[in-house]
Amino acid sequence: MQRLQQRQQFEAVLAGATVARTAHFALHRCALDAGANGASRVTGPGSERPQALFAVQAPWIGAMVPKRWAKRAVTRNTIKRQIYAVA
């Protein structure tokens, strides 16, 4: 499983459909189109041409924890590590 790391990757996924939402979690998904060279391409927000944001054709996961839920960076990083460990 690959991890989202670039801001453009997170923006592309957040621009996609919301699959499920609870009080504390939201699950977004983004359909990837395989390009000619095997790289997955998706059009980023504010861009009309495809960008190679997802180089590997595999499941991707990204976690964001807002400051309003966890004020300290240590707490936010701990929550994200736990999410990645479960995935």
Phi, psi and omega per residue, in radians:
M1 nan 2.317 -3.133
Q2 -1.627 2.659 3.118
R3 -1.874 2.392 3.020
L4 -1.206 2.315 -3.098
Q5 -2.282 -0.506 -3.100
Q6 -1.610 2.609 3.121
R7 -1.037 -0.674 -3.136
Q8 -1.119 -0.602 3.100
Q9 -1.150 -0.790 3.109
F10 -1.095 -0.743 3.138
E11 -1.092 -0.701 3.135
A12 -1.117 -0.720 -3.136
V13 -1.245 -0.722 3.134
L14 -1.171 -0.439 3.082
A15 -1.317 -0.279 3.136
G16 -1.361 -2.950 -3.076
A17 -1.329 2.554 3.017
T18 -1.564 2.089 -3.087
V19 -1.472 -0.798 -3.119
A20 -2.575 2.647 -3.137
R21 -2.562 2.334 3.015
T22 -2.190 -3.010 -3.140
A23 -1.147 -0.512 -3.058
H24 -2.054 -0.203 -3.082
F25 -2.341 2.622 2.999
A26 -2.390 2.346 3.138
L27 -1.929 2.056 3.119
H28 -1.936 2.660 3.068
R29 -2.403 2.727 -3.138
C30 -2.433 2.159 3.117
A31 -1.348 2.323 -3.129
L32 -1.823 2.438 3.061
D33 -1.848 2.196 3.131
A34 -1.289 2.258 3.125
G35 -1.448 -3.094 -3.116
A36 -1.154 -0.583 -3.113
N37 -1.647 0.180 3.097
G38 1.617 -0.195 3.127
A39 -1.365 2.420 3.111
S40 -1.375 2.344 -3.111
R41 -2.115 2.502 3.074
V42 -2.539 2.515 3.118
T43 -1.428 2.117 -3.134
G44 -1.322 2.852 3.121
P45 -1.077 2.375 3.120
G46 1.321 0.212 -3.122
S47 -2.311 2.395 -3.139
E48 -1.692 -0.280 -3.129
R49 -1.769 2.567 -3.109
P50 -1.134 2.525 3.096
Q51 -2.141 2.461 3.114
A52 -1.442 1.370 -3.107
L53 -1.502 -0.531 -3.073
F54 -2.066 1.648 -3.012
A55 -1.275 -0.450 -3.075
V56 -1.918 2.319 3.100
Q57 -1.438 1.433 -3.098
A58 -2.684 2.918 3.063
P59 -1.128 2.472 3.131
W60 -2.116 2.567 3.091
I61 -2.399 2.516 3.074
G62 -2.498 2.498 -3.134
A63 -2.172 2.338 3.056
M64 -2.220 2.290 3.101
V65 -2.143 1.989 -3.100
P66 -1.269 2.734 -3.136
K67 -1.128 -0.463 -3.119
R68 -1.212 -0.368 3.104
W69 -1.607 -0.550 3.129
A70 -2.505 1.852 -3.043
K71 -1.186 -0.663 -3.074
R72 -1.532 2.434 -3.135
A73 -1.089 -0.590 3.126
V74 -1.073 -0.727 -3.139
T75 -1.181 -0.758 3.130
R76 -1.083 -0.746 3.132
N77 -1.160 -0.639 3.096
T78 -1.111 -0.762 3.122
I79 -1.088 -0.772 3.134
K80 -1.124 -0.717 3.094
R81 -1.064 -0.684 3.124
Q82 -1.171 -0.676 3.103
I83 -1.098 -0.809 3.139
Y84 -1.144 -0.615 3.133
A85 -1.166 -0.669 3.121
V86 -1.206 -0.658 -3.124
A87 -1.254 nan nan
